[in-house]
Amino acid sequence: MNDETKQIAERDLKRSQLLNDFKSIYEDTLPERVDRYLEIAHQDIIPNHYFAAASTQCIDLYKDGYFISAVMVTQAVHEGIMKLIAERNGIRAKLEHSVLVRQLVRQNVISNECAAASNRIWTSFRNDVHHMNPKVTEISFDALSKRNLLDLAFIEKEIFAVDVTSAGLVPKQPKYWDVAENGTVSVFLRLI
């Protein structure tokens, strides 16, 4: 057997072993993954904004047990959504978070419950996680990621709620959707 043939055989063997290992790990953790997925009652349809894919990956990260990454991404997506809300309501998005949230509540743009969800995400060790400060060793990321995802799901439901009718998709707050001249919207589906 020459060197090239030997390398190919070793790579194929390694690939086969990895396939079996990954399959075993996935099958062993499948019930936990399903439970975590079901815990987060996320919005199935959101607008196809720049943060839609990242928002969906938050769910996937949590489902698959990547709690630190789930926290990081929920924080980033939350900031993107708050920026969108501010912009679509003619409010300076560069305001300090608590000032922005108070203004959005005062102007009846978001509910008090949405503001509370936003504040919880904002105060979820954002600077410690973002900068990987030593304090991260003290954080219970599984609980924090679940809390952040539940809060993000609440915000998305309030802002991006839709009715699905025989005529099609009807956003409850169209200003947060990019409605085309023909009345259609570009959506990001998260049905599984």
Contacts in CASP RR format, 6 or more apart in sequence:
PFRMAT RR
TARGET T0000
AUTHOR 0000-0000-0000
METHOD contacts of the structure
MODEL  1
MNDETKQIAERDLKRSQLLNDFKSIYEDTLPERVDRYLEIAHQDIIPNHY
FAAASTQCIDLYKDGYFISAVMVTQAVHEGIMKLIAERNGIRAKLEHSVL
VRQLVRQNVISNECAAASNRIWTSFRNDVHHMNPKVTEISFDALSKRNLL
DLAFIEKEIFAVDVTSAGLVPKQPKYWDVAENGTVSVFLRLI
1 9 0 8 1.000
33 63 0 8 1.000
33 64 0 8 1.000
33 65 0 8 1.000
36 62 0 8 1.000
36 63 0 8 1.000
36 65 0 8 1.000
36 146 0 8 1.000
37 59 0 8 1.000
37 63 0 8 1.000
39 146 0 8 1.000
39 149 0 8 1.000
39 150 0 8 1.000
40 59 0 8 1.000
40 62 0 8 1.000
40 63 0 8 1.000
40 146 0 8 1.000
40 149 0 8 1.000
40 150 0 8 1.000
40 153 0 8 1.000
41 150 0 8 1.000
41 153 0 8 1.000
42 59 0 8 1.000
42 149 0 8 1.000
42 153 0 8 1.000
42 156 0 8 1.000
42 190 0 8 1.000
43 153 0 8 1.000
43 156 0 8 1.000
43 157 0 8 1.000
43 160 0 8 1.000
43 161 0 8 1.000
43 190 0 8 1.000
44 189 0 8 1.000
44 190 0 8 1.000
44 191 0 8 1.000
45 160 0 8 1.000
45 162 0 8 1.000
45 164 0 8 1.000
45 169 0 8 1.000
45 187 0 8 1.000
45 188 0 8 1.000
45 189 0 8 1.000
45 190 0 8 1.000
46 52 0 8 1.000
46 55 0 8 1.000
46 156 0 8 1.000
46 160 0 8 1.000
46 187 0 8 1.000
46 188 0 8 1.000
46 190 0 8 1.000
47 160 0 8 1.000
47 171 0 8 1.000
47 176 0 8 1.000
47 177 0 8 1.000
47 178 0 8 1.000
47 185 0 8 1.000
47 186 0 8 1.000
47 187 0 8 1.000
47 188 0 8 1.000
48 178 0 8 1.000
48 185 0 8 1.000
48 186 0 8 1.000
48 187 0 8 1.000
48 188 0 8 1.000
49 84 0 8 1.000
49 178 0 8 1.000
49 188 0 8 1.000
50 80 0 8 1.000
51 76 0 8 1.000
51 77 0 8 1.000
51 80 0 8 1.000
51 81 0 8 1.000
51 84 0 8 1.000
52 188 0 8 1.000
53 188 0 8 1.000
54 73 0 8 1.000
54 76 0 8 1.000
54 77 0 8 1.000
55 77 0 8 1.000
55 81 0 8 1.000
55 152 0 8 1.000
55 156 0 8 1.000
55 188 0 8 1.000
56 188 0 8 1.000
56 190 0 8 1.000
57 73 0 8 1.000
58 70 0 8 1.000
58 73 0 8 1.000
58 74 0 8 1.000
58 77 0 8 1.000
58 148 0 8 1.000
58 149 0 8 1.000
58 152 0 8 1.000
59 149 0 8 1.000
59 190 0 8 1.000
61 67 0 8 1.000
61 69 0 8 1.000
61 70 0 8 1.000
61 73 0 8 1.000
61 145 0 8 1.000
62 70 0 8 1.000
62 145 0 8 1.000
62 146 0 8 1.000
62 149 0 8 1.000
65 142 0 8 1.000
67 141 0 8 1.000
67 142 0 8 1.000
67 144 0 8 1.000
67 145 0 8 1.000
68 129 0 8 1.000
68 136 0 8 1.000
68 141 0 8 1.000
68 145 0 8 1.000
70 141 0 8 1.000
70 145 0 8 1.000
70 148 0 8 1.000
70 149 0 8 1.000
71 124 0 8 1.000
71 125 0 8 1.000
71 129 0 8 1.000
71 141 0 8 1.000
71 144 0 8 1.000
71 145 0 8 1.000
71 148 0 8 1.000
72 129 0 8 1.000
72 130 0 8 1.000
74 121 0 8 1.000
74 124 0 8 1.000
74 145 0 8 1.000
74 148 0 8 1.000
74 149 0 8 1.000
74 151 0 8 1.000
74 152 0 8 1.000
75 121 0 8 1.000
75 122 0 8 1.000
75 124 0 8 1.000
75 126 0 8 1.000
75 129 0 8 1.000
75 130 0 8 1.000
75 148 0 8 1.000
77 152 0 8 1.000
78 118 0 8 1.000
78 121 0 8 1.000
78 122 0 8 1.000
78 148 0 8 1.000
78 151 0 8 1.000
78 152 0 8 1.000
78 155 0 8 1.000
81 152 0 8 1.000
81 155 0 8 1.000
81 156 0 8 1.000
81 159 0 8 1.000
82 93 0 8 1.000
82 97 0 8 1.000
82 100 0 8 1.000
82 101 0 8 1.000
82 118 0 8 1.000
83 93 0 8 1.000
84 176 0 8 1.000
85 104 0 8 1.000
85 109 0 8 1.000
85 110 0 8 1.000
85 159 0 8 1.000
85 176 0 8 1.000
86 92 0 8 1.000
86 93 0 8 1.000
86 95 0 8 1.000
86 100 0 8 1.000
86 104 0 8 1.000
87 93 0 8 1.000
88 175 0 8 1.000
88 176 0 8 1.000
89 104 0 8 1.000
89 107 0 8 1.000
89 109 0 8 1.000
89 175 0 8 1.000
91 100 0 8 1.000
91 103 0 8 1.000
91 104 0 8 1.000
91 107 0 8 1.000
91 109 0 8 1.000
93 100 0 8 1.000
95 103 0 8 1.000
97 118 0 8 1.000
97 119 0 8 1.000
97 122 0 8 1.000
98 119 0 8 1.000
98 122 0 8 1.000
101 110 0 8 1.000
101 115 0 8 1.000
101 118 0 8 1.000
101 119 0 8 1.000
102 115 0 8 1.000
104 110 0 8 1.000
104 115 0 8 1.000
105 111 0 8 1.000
105 112 0 8 1.000
105 115 0 8 1.000
110 118 0 8 1.000
110 158 0 8 1.000
110 159 0 8 1.000
111 158 0 8 1.000
113 154 0 8 1.000
113 158 0 8 1.000
114 154 0 8 1.000
114 155 0 8 1.000
114 158 0 8 1.000
114 159 0 8 1.000
117 150 0 8 1.000
117 151 0 8 1.000
117 152 0 8 1.000
117 154 0 8 1.000
117 155 0 8 1.000
118 151 0 8 1.000
118 155 0 8 1.000
120 147 0 8 1.000
120 148 0 8 1.000
120 151 0 8 1.000
121 148 0 8 1.000
121 151 0 8 1.000
121 152 0 8 1.000
121 155 0 8 1.000
124 144 0 8 1.000
124 147 0 8 1.000
124 148 0 8 1.000
125 135 0 8 1.000
125 136 0 8 1.000
125 139 0 8 1.000
125 144 0 8 1.000
127 133 0 8 1.000
128 135 0 8 1.000
128 136 0 8 1.000
128 139 0 8 1.000
129 136 0 8 1.000
129 139 0 8 1.000
159 173 0 8 1.000
159 176 0 8 1.000
160 171 0 8 1.000
160 173 0 8 1.000
160 176 0 8 1.000
160 177 0 8 1.000
161 171 0 8 1.000
161 172 0 8 1.000
161 173 0 8 1.000
162 169 0 8 1.000
162 170 0 8 1.000
162 171 0 8 1.000
162 172 0 8 1.000
163 169 0 8 1.000
163 170 0 8 1.000
163 172 0 8 1.000
164 170 0 8 1.000
169 185 0 8 1.000
169 187 0 8 1.000
171 177 0 8 1.000
171 179 0 8 1.000
171 185 0 8 1.000
177 185 0 8 1.000
178 185 0 8 1.000
178 186 0 8 1.000
179 185 0 8 1.000
180 186 0 8 1.000
END
